[in-house]
Amino acid sequence: MGLDDMGNGQVPVADAAAGDVPVSPAFEQLPPESPIAMPEQDFDARPPLTMPRRFNIDLWARRMLVVLLALIPTGMAAHEMRRSIGLDGISLLEGIYLALFIPLFAWIAFGCATAIIGFLLLTVGKGRSVTPRPLRASQPLQGKTAILLPVCNEDFLGVLGRLSIMERSLAQVMGRERFEFFILSDSNVQSGETERAAYLEMRGSFSRPVHYRRRARNIGRKPGNIAEWVERFGGGYDYMIVLDADSIVSGQTMARLASDMERHPQVGLIQTVPTVMGAATLFARWQQFASRLFGPISAAGMIWWAGSEGMFWGHNAIVRVKAFAQSCGLPELPGRAPFGGHIMSHDMLEAALLRRRGWDVHMVTADDSFEEFPPSMPDLFTRDRRWCQGNIQHVPLLVRIAGLHPVSRFQLLVGATAYCTSPMWLTLMLVVLGGGASGVWPPTDVLPSGGLLAVTAFLLFGPKLLAMLWALLDPARRIGFGGAARMTRGVIVDIILSILMAPVAMLTQTINLFGILMGRKSSWNGQTRDRDGMAITSAIWLFKWHILLGALLLALAIQAGSGIGWIIPVTAGLFLAPVLAAVTARKDLGRRAEASGLFQVADPWWRTQSYRPLRFRWPNGEERRVGRLAANDE
């Protein structure tokens, strides 16, 4: 039911007896509806192919090359470790050690191989196979695109500010009249009233249609939010650009994505690889620097071997509405949460379901596709727990869903098993130290040494060094990072902080994984996007298990009597976890880092253009500027 049908934009409150989802008044300012069917998918039956799949020998050769590049050092490492600890036969404890060491080594080798290929593409190949083509003036857009902005209890003025940047950017491109914005709210009643007031005040400031809808019933979280829009309005649009509340994508990239969809009717989805922006705390600035510098070469390598079996991250992507409606109606899984109920990590599964029907799914790099990053370690770990539950939920679906492409199954498996590497690393350390403490072996005998240690170090830190070399070879990119000296300083600090944070993330993910397997589900509320510090006492309590683990590992290392040096970085990270979390969550240190050039990155495109911020006035007379991203820009 559209605005014209209701007159005042109000819709009836849903019937509370229809389900156990809390009901709140709805508010809508929407165009006339254009329904399209989005049937629930039958996972047990192979669906007919909408688009025929063609076997691409070149693409499969790429994948075999990546696997080979990972298996060669893994085989060498396995052989070396077998020689060093298995000359007199392999005991049970040695067998456990090898069973943990080899797959973990293969895991980091695969990541390094992907980064090496990405480095070669971006230097020798100049990235031609991973970047979108420029929009041609002779190719006007024919299709209509909806830009969907789901929100749930967000800082709504910040959302409108980011939206204003995007719609003003769209005003500068050809075909701008083919785009419309939809704000799709799942917020509670209190936040909804704030959104309503802000939307009604600001909508006259926009140069193109910006529609707003707040659902009366929040069913299915974000995928349910998107599905409701598809079923009501999807018939009137060819494509939808799906964003998150913290996303920004330039108008030029939006138009280019829509043009690519029109030129390639077999493509169902194009995912841009977003980079981090808007960082205020020291932690977020560190992650922003790492994303901008280290992310592109790994993304380029992944795009190269994924080909038409790309991934979907749920935002900063364009989707063909007809293909999505036909392929991605998600059923509710049997059983109770955390394994049953609504599918949480819907995006990777939706990409697999599109490919299941024959639609191509591609990824591209784009310098003007952005997202924000959690402002602190605890906020990152909270989000990571939700992702862990969602990815673990995919495990039974790997076997159940008929007709999935092999690469889609591999991607879903990798997403789930990524959270298994943390307990594997922890178990590996306990095996090494436990064997040393009980006299089975000196720890130095089972740890990599000599040439194998050098290979391991390269696999871990080589991608960072290659990314640094790639940036140094490009004068414009080098200047964006503040020059060679500032970039080098940032990489050194990043490596130190990464070493300290790695054991913290290891134990946190292990606790989260076992908690989920024991049936403790994650909440899925609005994310914390702004923070300024945290009390050290709260941090100590939050990371109490990390401190205890650090004490246990140190005691085992002392008991083992040799090779204590390798465990020092691990125990240091665990002991310092509260301090690291509290210090890096501060905005004043983020500002100091910015002033000193630490973790410097190039300004996004809107910082270099004359975008005047919009002004919003609350009924009480309070004013706020919107359209900028600095956390203190009030």
N, C-alpha and C positions, 0 to 999 in steps of 0.2 A: 504494500500500500504506500503510495507516494505522498508527497507533501500536498499536491493539488487535490488528492482525494480526501485528505483529513482537514484541509483548511488551515489549521493552526499548527500542524506538524506533530501533534500529540497522537500517540497510539495507545490502544487499550493495554492495561496491565495483564500479563499472562496469568493463566489459571494456576494457582499454587498446587492444586491437587494433581496436576499433570505430571509431577515429578518431584524429586527431592532437592532440586536446584533452587537456591534463593531467588526470589522474584523481586524486581525493582521496577519502578516506572521507566518507560522508554521515552526517548525523544528522537525525532527524525526530521531532517531537512534533506530530502532525497528527490531524485528525478522519478518519472514514471517507471514502474517495474517492467522488466523484460525477462521472464523466467526461462530457465534452462534446466533440464533434468541432470542430476548428479547421482546416479545409482550407486548403491553400496556394492563394493567389489566382492566377488566370490573368490577367496584365496585358494580354495580347493580345486578349482577348475581352470584350465588354461584358456585365456580369452582369445578370440580371433585377433589377428594382427590388422590394425588400421593402416599402418605403413609397413611395407615389406622390409625385412632385415636383409642386408647384403653383407656377405662375408668380406671383410677387409683384411687382406693378408698383410698389408703394410702396417696396419694398426696392431695386429697380433704380433708382428715381428718386433715392434717397439716394446710391447709388454714383455716379450721373451728376453729382450736385451736388458731391460731393467731388472728382471728376475735373475738373469745371469750375472749382472754386475753386483747383485747382492749375494748370490750364492758362492761366487769365487772367494771373496774374503771369509765368508762363513765357513766354507769347506776347509780353507787353510787354518782358520782358528780352531775348528773342531779337531783337525789332524794334530795340531800342535799341542792342544790340551790333552788329547788322547795319549800322545807320546809322553807327556810330562807326568801324568798321574796314573796311567794304566799299564805300565810296563810289566807289573806283576799281577795283572788281572784287575778287574774293576769291582770294587766293593759296592755295597748298597748305597752308602753315603756318596761315593764317587759317582755312581750312576745318577743319583738325584742331582748332584752338582752339574754334570754334563747335560742332563735333561732340562735344566734351567738356563745354563750358560748359552747353549747353542741357539735356541729360539730368540733369546734376548739379543744376542749378537746379530742374528739375522734381521731383527727388527730395526736396529739402528743402521745396519748396512743398507737396508732397503730405503730408508729415509735419506741417507747420504747419496745413494745412487740416483734417486730422484732429483736431489739438489744439484748434482754434477751435470746431469742432462739439462736442467733448467739454466744453469750457468752458461753452458755452451750455446743454448738457444738464444739467450739474451745478449751474448757477446758476439760469437761468430755468426749466429743466425739472425741477430738483431730483433728477435722476438716476433718475427713475422707470423709464425704459426699460432701464437697465443694472444695476439691483440686484435681487437675488432677493427674492421675497415672504417675509414672516414666516411661520413655521410655525404652523398653526392647531391649537389643542388638540383640535378636533372631528374631526381627520383623522389617526387613528392609522396608523402605518406598517404596511403589509402585506408588502412585499418584504423579503428578507434581503440584507444588504450585507456584503461582505468588504472590509476595509481592508488593502491590500497595501503592505508596506514593504520594497522591495528594498534590500539592502545589499551592499557589496563592499569588504572591508578597511577598514571605518569604525571610528571610536571608538565601540565598541558600547555602552558605558555612557552616552555622550551620546545614542545612538539610543534606548536604553531610557528615558532621562530625558524625551525629547520624546514618546515613546509614552505614558509615564505621565501627562503633562499632558493628552494627548488622551483617554485612556480615563477619566480622572477628570472631564474636561469632559463626556464622553458620559454619565456616570452621572447628570448633572443634567437630561437631556432626556427627553422622552416618546419611547418606542420604542427605548430604549437596548438592550433585549434582542435587537433585530434586527441588531446589529452584532458582528462578530468581527474580530480582528486576525490577520494572517499576516505574520511576518517571513520574507522569502525571501532567503536568503543565497547569494551567489556568491563568498564569501571563500576565501582559500587555507587550507591546513591549519593553519598557526600561528594565524591570526586566527580560524579556525573553532573551535579549542579554547578560545580566550578567550571567544568568543560562547557556546559550549555551557555553560561554567562560569557565566557571568553569567546566562544565560537560566534555567538550573536553579535558581540562587540566588534570582532575582527573580520568577519566574512566580507564586509564591504571594502576591505583593503586589498583583497586579492583580485588579480586581473583575469582569472579564469575560474570555472566552476569548482568550488570546494564544498562537497556534500558532507553531512555528518549524520551518523546513526549510533545510538546506544541501545544495545539489545536489552530486552526485558529479562531474558534468561541466558546466563552465561553457560552454554552447553558446549563441551568439547574443546574448551580453551581456544588457542589461536586457530587450529585447523577447523574447528567448528565455526569460528567467526568468519573465516574466509569462505567456507562452504555455504554458509547462510547467504553471503553476498552473491556467490556464484548462482545459487538457485533462484534468487530474486532478480538479479540484474545482469547476470552473465550473458544472456542472449543478446544484449545490446552492445557488446564489446568484443573485439577480436582478441585483444591481449590484456593482460593485467600485470603491472609491475608491483611486486609485493615488497614492502618495506617493513622495517621494524620502527619502533617509536624513536630510536636513536639514529636512524639512517639519514644519509644525505647522498643523493645521486644527481649529477649535473643534468641539465636539460639536454645538452649535446649527447651525452651517453644514453639517455632515455630514448631520444629520437633515433640514435644509431642502432640501439637494440630492436626497436620496432621495425626499422628498415631491414635489419637482418632477418627478422621473422618473416617479413613479406617476401624477401628474396629466396627463402628456404622453407617451403611449405611443409617439409618433413620434420622440421625442428619443433619440439614441444616446449622446450625450456632453454633459456640461456642464463647462466649464473655468472655474475661478475664476482671477482675476488676482492672483497672490500678491505680497506686498510683502516687503521685506527686514527681517530681525530678527537679533538675536544678534551685532551687530557689536562687535568688540573693537579692531582696529587702526584707525588714522586713515583709511586707505583705505576699509575696510569701512564705517566710520561715515559717511564722505562719500557713498558709494554708497547707504547706507541712507536718508540724508536725501533724496537725489535721487529715489530710488524712491518714498518716501512722499509727497513734495511734487509732483514733476513727472509721475509715472506715471499717476495717476488720470485726468487730463483726456485724455491720449492714449489710454488704455485705453477710456474711455467713448466717444470718437469712433470707435475701431476697432470696438467692439461694435455701435455704431449702424449702421454701413454693412455690417458682415459679416453680421449677422442669423443665419440658420440655417446659414450657411457659415462658422462660426467655426473657430478653430484649437485645436490640442491641443499643450501644452508638455510632456507626459509625466508630469506630477505635479500634485497638488492639484486633481484632477478626478475626477468620477464618470462611470462608463461602464456602459452596459447590457451585461451579460455576453453575452447571446444575440447581440446585434448585433455585438459585437466579435469573437466567435468566428466568426460567419458572414462577416465582411467583412475581417478584418485579419490573416489568416495570411500572413506575409511570406515570399516565396521568397528564396533566395540568388541574388544577381545574378551573371551570368556574368563571367568574367575575374578578374584579380587585383586586390587592393587597391592603391590607394585607391578605385577605381571599382567593382570587383567585390566579391564576398563578401557578408557579412551587411550589411543596411541599418543604417546607424549612426544617422542622424537619423530615427528611426522615427515619432516622435510626429506631426509635421505630415503625414506620409504616411498614417498611420492615420486621422487626421481626414478626409483626402481620400477614403480608401477607404470610410469610413462614409457619407459624403455620396454617393459613387458608387452605393451601393445604396439611396439615398433617405432614409437616417436623417439627422435634423437634428443639427447640432453647434452648440451655443451657448456663449457666454462671459458671465460675470457678474463684477461687482466684489464684493469681500467684504473687510471691514475685519479679519477674523480668519482670513485664509489667509496663511501666512508661509513663507518659505524663507530660507536663509542665502546670503551672497555671498562669493566668493573673498576672502581676507584681504589680497591684494596685487596689484599690476599684473602681475607675472609669472604668478601663478596664474590671473588672469583671462585672460591671453593664451594660456595652455596650454589652458584650457577652450575658448576661442574658436577655436583651431586645430581641435579635434575637431569643433566645430559647423561650421566652414568645410568640412571634408572631407565631413561628412554632408550638408550642403546642396548642395554641388557634385555629390554622388552623385545628386541628384534630377534634374539637367538632362536626361539621356537618358530618364528616366522620364516627363517632361512630354510627350514625343512618343509614347512607347511605350504608356502605360497608356490603354486604351480606356474611355470612359464617364465620365471625370472631369468634375466640374462646372467651368464656366469660372472661377468665383471660386477654386476650389481650385487650378486651374492657375496663376492669377495669384499666389496666396499662395506656392506652391512656387517660382515664378519670382522673386518678390521676395526670398524667403529666400536663393536662390542668388545673385542679382545684387547683393544687399547687400554681398557681399564683393568685388564688382568695382568698387564706388565708390572704395575706397581707392587701387588703382592708377590709376584715372581722375583722382582729385585730384592724385596725385603727378605723373602725366603732364602735367596741366594746368599745374602750377607750373613744370615743366621747360620746357614750350613757351613760357610767358610769359617766363621768365628767359633761355631759350636764344635766343628771338627778339630780346630786348633786348640780350643780349651780342653777337649777330652783326649788330646794326644794323638789323634788319628793322623794329622799332618801339620806341618808348620804352614800358616796362611800364605807365606810367600811362595810355597810350592804349587799352589792351585790358582794363584792370581796371574793375569797376563804379565809377561816380562819381556824385555828386549824388543825384538821386532814386532811381536804381537801387541805389546803395549803401545808402540808407536802407531800401529794400524788402528787400534781402538781409539786412541786420542784423535786421530784424523777423522774417524767416523763420527765422533761426538762433536768436534769443534771445526772440522773441515768446512761444513756448510756455512758457518758464520764467516770464516776467512774468505771463502769464495764470494759470498755476498758483498763483503767489504771490497774485494778486488773489483767486482762488477761495478760498484758505485764509484770507485776511484777512477775507473776507465772512462766514465761519462762525466765530462766537466760540469754540466748542468746539475746532474744528480749529486755530484761531489759537493758543489756549492750549497745545495739544499740541505745537506747534512752538516754544514758549517765548515767544510774543508777537511783535508786529510787529518790534521792534528786533532780536531774536535771529534771527528768520527772515530778515530783510533781510541781516543780516551773513552768514548761512549761504549765501544765494543769491549774494552778491558773491564769497565765497571759492569757491563751486562754479563760478562762471563763470571765475574766474582759473585754477583747477585744470583745468577742462575745456579751456580754450584751450591750456594747456601739454600736456595729455595727448593732444589730438586728433592732432597730427602723429606722436606716438609710436605710437598705434594705427594710423594710416594706413600707416606703413612696416611695422609688425609684420604687419598683415593682408596687405599686398602680398607680403612674404616668404613668409608661410604659404601664400597662394594659389598662387604660382609653385612652391613646394616640392611642394604636393599635385599640381599639374598635371604635374610632372616625375616623379611616382610615389612620393614619400616619404610613406608613410602615417603617421597619428597613432596613438600608443598610447592605450588606453582603460582606464586603471587607475583606482583610487580617487582621488577628488579631494583636494587639500590644503585642509583646512577650518580649520587652525589654524597660525598663523605669528606670530613676534614679531621683526620686523626682518630685515634681510639685510645682508651685508657690502658695503661700497661697492665693493671691488675686484671682487667677483662681479657687482655691478650694472653696473660699467663694461664688463666683458667681455661681459655679456649684451646690452648696448645699444651695442656698438661700432659696428654699422652705422648706428645712428641718429646717433651723433656724426659719423661720416664724411659722411653725407648732409647734416647741418647745415652742415658745412664747405663742401661742394660748393655748396649753395644760396646760402650767404653769398658765396662767391667769384663765382658767376654774377651775383648782385645787384650786387656792387661793379663787376664788369665792365660790367653794363648801364648803370650810372652814374646812374640816377634811379629814384625810386619804391621805395627800399630799405625804407621804413617798414613796408610791409605784410608783408614777409618776416621781420621781427624776431620776432613771436610764434611763427612756425613754427620758426625756427632756435633760439630760446630753449628751446622745448619739446624739441627734439631734443638739444641740448647738455645740458639739465638732466635728461634721462630717467633716468640712474642715480641722481641725487640724489632726484628725485621718487619713484622706486620704493623706494629704501632708507628714506627718511624716512616715507613714508606707510604702510609695512609695520610700524611700531612700535606696540606696544600702549600704552606709556607716553604717547605723544602722543594716542592715542585716549582714554585716561583724562583727560588734561588738557583735551582738547576737550569731553568730557562734563562735566567740572567747571565749565568756563567757559560752558557753554550753546551752544557751537558745534556745529552739525549736530544740534540737539536734535530728538527725535521723541517722540511719546506712547508710554507704556509699553503693551505688548500686554496682552490681557485677563487673562492668568494672573498678571501682576505685581500686579494690583489685587485678587486674591482670595487666600484663605488656603489656598494649596496648600503643604502641608508636603512638603519634599523626602524622597524615599525614601533609605534608606541601604543601601549594598552593602558587604559584607565579603569580601575575597579570602581564600583559604585561609591565606595567610601572616599574616593578622590586619589587613592594611591596609584602612582604610575610605575610602569615597568617597560623597558625596551625589550623587544623580541626581534629575533633575526640574527643574533650572534650566538657564539658557542662558549665564550669564556664563562666559567662557573660563577665568577663574581661580577658579571655584567648585569647589574640590576638597575 
